[in-house]
Structures are given as structure tokens and as C-alpha cells.
């Protein structure tokens, strides 16, 4: 009885590497499916200088659930790398920091 369990334990240890490799392959396949799903729904945004954009509202700007999710109009003054943009208000005052394209959307008039 003890010898049988020892042999079964050795067989399980021999199969352990195969089970781990199979699990690694499944995890890699799942990661690729998730990445493909994300990329297929991604809508890249690129803005040009002088485009009119709206900026996503900060959580502290939202008073309640019915508050507008996008704030007033801005003009793109400079396009930097990695989807970052410098903005200014329509009156001409510069916004002090850069904004990522994910926080901006086109304004269509």
C-alpha cells in the first residue's frame, strides 16, 4: 500500500512540469485574447494644433450624477510625445500642465 502511494507520488511529480507548462500556455493565450479585445475597442485620438477640445471633468468638479462630465472648450497649442497636449482657454490663458489624449475629446461645432 505504501509502495503504491510512493509510485503514484513519483508519477505526479513527473507530470508536474507538463501541468505547469500547460497552465502557462493557457495563461498566455488568455492574455493575448484580453489584449486583442482591448485593442479592438480602443479608439485612438490624435489632435492637431488649433483643434478645439473638451477636457474631462475632475471628480471634485462633479456636484452630482447629473453634472456634465466634460468641461468647457480649450484650444490645443502644442502636441507633445506620447499623446500629451498643451492647452489654452479660448481667451488665451495657458493651462499650466499637459493633458493626455484619453482625457480630451473633439469639440464639433
BALOBA-1460 file (C-alpha; in Angstrom, 3 decimals):
// residues 109
<rec num="1" residu="x" x="0.000" y="0.000" z="0.000"/>
<rec num="2" residu="x" x="2.783" y="2.431" z="0.925"/>
<rec num="3" residu="x" x="4.755" y="1.460" z="-2.182"/>
<rec num="4" residu="x" x="1.739" y="2.151" z="-4.403"/>
<rec num="5" residu="x" x="1.270" y="5.651" z="-2.972"/>
<rec num="6" residu="x" x="5.009" y="6.337" z="-3.347"/>
<rec num="7" residu="x" x="4.841" y="5.322" z="-7.014"/>
<rec num="8" residu="x" x="1.754" y="7.481" z="-7.581"/>
<rec num="9" residu="x" x="3.553" y="10.402" z="-5.955"/>
<rec num="10" residu="x" x="6.557" y="9.923" z="-8.263"/>
<rec num="11" residu="x" x="4.272" y="9.798" z="-11.315"/>
<rec num="12" residu="x" x="2.551" y="13.009" z="-10.170"/>
<rec num="13" residu="x" x="5.950" y="14.682" z="-9.745"/>
<rec num="14" residu="x" x="6.926" y="13.600" z="-13.254"/>
<rec num="15" residu="x" x="3.726" y="15.106" z="-14.641"/>
<rec num="16" residu="x" x="4.103" y="18.327" z="-12.656"/>
<rec num="17" residu="x" x="6.308" y="20.023" z="-15.280"/>
<rec num="18" residu="x" x="3.798" y="19.176" z="-18.021"/>
<rec num="19" residu="x" x="0.891" y="20.535" z="-15.978"/>
<rec num="20" residu="x" x="2.801" y="23.758" z="-15.271"/>
<rec num="21" residu="x" x="3.678" y="24.193" z="-18.944"/>
<rec num="22" residu="x" x="0.053" y="23.643" z="-19.966"/>
<rec num="23" residu="x" x="-1.103" y="26.213" z="-17.399"/>
<rec num="24" residu="x" x="1.491" y="28.720" z="-18.648"/>
<rec num="25" residu="x" x="0.280" y="28.271" z="-22.228"/>
<rec num="26" residu="x" x="-3.332" y="28.789" z="-21.178"/>
<rec num="27" residu="x" x="-2.455" y="31.959" z="-19.240"/>
<rec num="28" residu="x" x="-0.516" y="33.338" z="-22.224"/>
<rec num="29" residu="x" x="-3.438" y="32.600" z="-24.553"/>
<rec num="30" residu="x" x="-5.829" y="34.358" z="-22.164"/>
<rec num="31" residu="x" x="-3.559" y="37.424" z="-22.000"/>
<rec num="32" residu="x" x="-3.469" y="37.617" z="-25.797"/>
<rec num="33" residu="x" x="-7.264" y="37.354" z="-26.050"/>
<rec num="34" residu="x" x="-7.711" y="40.125" z="-23.473"/>
<rec num="35" residu="x" x="-5.172" y="42.329" z="-25.279"/>
<rec num="36" residu="x" x="-6.872" y="41.751" z="-28.644"/>
<rec num="37" residu="x" x="-10.276" y="42.600" z="-27.166"/>
<rec num="38" residu="x" x="-8.908" y="45.804" z="-25.610"/>
<rec num="39" residu="x" x="-7.123" y="46.930" z="-28.783"/>
<rec num="40" residu="x" x="-10.153" y="46.188" z="-30.957"/>
<rec num="41" residu="x" x="-12.275" y="48.576" z="-28.856"/>
<rec num="42" residu="x" x="-9.597" y="51.232" z="-28.450"/>
<rec num="43" residu="x" x="-10.328" y="54.488" z="-30.246"/>
<rec num="44" residu="x" x="-7.063" y="56.344" z="-30.729"/>
<rec num="45" residu="x" x="-7.271" y="60.113" z="-30.602"/>
<rec num="46" residu="x" x="-4.837" y="62.469" z="-32.205"/>
<rec num="47" residu="x" x="-5.284" y="66.194" z="-32.095"/>
<rec num="48" residu="x" x="-3.656" y="68.873" z="-34.220"/>
<rec num="49" residu="x" x="-2.552" y="72.318" z="-33.110"/>
<rec num="50" residu="x" x="-5.540" y="74.724" z="-33.052"/>
<rec num="51" residu="x" x="-8.136" y="71.935" z="-32.625"/>
<rec num="52" residu="x" x="-10.981" y="72.679" z="-30.234"/>
<rec num="53" residu="x" x="-11.254" y="70.085" z="-27.476"/>
<rec num="54" residu="x" x="-13.212" y="69.465" z="-24.297"/>
<rec num="55" residu="x" x="-11.493" y="68.252" z="-21.129"/>
<rec num="56" residu="x" x="-12.800" y="65.525" z="-18.837"/>
<rec num="57" residu="x" x="-14.083" y="66.965" z="-15.561"/>
<rec num="58" residu="x" x="-12.229" y="66.208" z="-12.338"/>
<rec num="59" residu="x" x="-14.184" y="64.271" z="-9.707"/>
<rec num="60" residu="x" x="-14.237" y="67.325" z="-7.438"/>
<rec num="61" residu="x" x="-15.931" y="69.322" z="-10.220"/>
<rec num="62" residu="x" x="-18.851" y="66.883" z="-10.323"/>
<rec num="63" residu="x" x="-21.516" y="68.020" z="-7.898"/>
<rec num="64" residu="x" x="-23.882" y="65.116" z="-8.520"/>
<rec num="65" residu="x" x="-24.653" y="62.377" z="-11.039"/>
<rec num="66" residu="x" x="-26.246" y="64.829" z="-13.467"/>
<rec num="67" residu="x" x="-23.254" y="67.178" z="-13.631"/>
<rec num="68" residu="x" x="-21.576" y="67.491" z="-17.054"/>
<rec num="69" residu="x" x="-18.710" y="65.023" z="-17.465"/>
<rec num="70" residu="x" x="-16.761" y="67.332" z="-19.807"/>
<rec num="71" residu="x" x="-15.654" y="70.890" z="-19.064"/>
<rec num="72" residu="x" x="-15.538" y="73.957" z="-21.302"/>
<rec num="73" residu="x" x="-13.672" y="74.494" z="-24.563"/>
<rec num="74" residu="x" x="-9.915" y="74.616" z="-24.958"/>
<rec num="75" residu="x" x="-7.580" y="75.030" z="-27.890"/>
<rec num="76" residu="x" x="-4.592" y="72.734" z="-28.475"/>
<rec num="77" residu="x" x="-1.406" y="74.829" z="-28.554"/>
<rec num="78" residu="x" x="1.240" y="72.106" z="-28.706"/>
<rec num="79" residu="x" x="1.298" y="68.379" z="-29.402"/>
<rec num="80" residu="x" x="3.976" y="66.596" z="-27.377"/>
<rec num="81" residu="x" x="5.039" y="62.954" z="-27.440"/>
<rec num="82" residu="x" x="3.004" y="60.008" z="-26.115"/>
<rec num="83" residu="x" x="-0.367" y="61.674" z="-26.682"/>
<rec num="84" residu="x" x="0.247" y="64.668" z="-24.431"/>
<rec num="85" residu="x" x="-1.060" y="68.109" z="-25.330"/>
<rec num="86" residu="x" x="-0.724" y="71.639" z="-24.023"/>
<rec num="87" residu="x" x="-3.952" y="73.599" z="-23.915"/>
<rec num="88" residu="x" x="-5.112" y="77.169" z="-23.578"/>
<rec num="89" residu="x" x="-8.521" y="78.644" z="-22.981"/>
<rec num="90" residu="x" x="-10.346" y="80.452" z="-25.747"/>
<rec num="91" residu="x" x="-9.475" y="83.733" z="-24.007"/>
<rec num="92" residu="x" x="-5.777" y="82.903" z="-24.452"/>
<rec num="93" residu="x" x="-4.616" y="81.942" z="-20.947"/>
<rec num="94" residu="x" x="-2.443" y="78.832" z="-20.892"/>
<rec num="95" residu="x" x="-3.360" y="75.768" z="-18.845"/>
<rec num="96" residu="x" x="-0.405" y="75.033" z="-16.512"/>
<rec num="97" residu="x" x="0.064" y="71.318" z="-17.175"/>
<rec num="98" residu="x" x="-0.140" y="68.853" z="-20.055"/>
<rec num="99" residu="x" x="-3.164" y="66.681" z="-20.756"/>
<rec num="100" residu="x" x="-3.282" y="63.172" z="-22.147"/>
<rec num="101" residu="x" x="-5.471" y="62.373" z="-25.149"/>
<rec num="102" residu="x" x="-7.567" y="59.991" z="-23.054"/>
<rec num="103" residu="x" x="-8.814" y="62.986" z="-21.053"/>
<rec num="104" residu="x" x="-9.711" y="65.040" z="-24.122"/>
<rec num="105" residu="x" x="-12.306" y="64.798" z="-26.851"/>
<rec num="106" residu="x" x="-13.008" y="66.749" z="-30.016"/>
<rec num="107" residu="x" x="-15.484" y="69.585" z="-29.930"/>
<rec num="108" residu="x" x="-17.657" y="69.651" z="-33.038"/>
<rec num="109" residu="x" x="-19.428" y="72.937" z="-33.678"/>
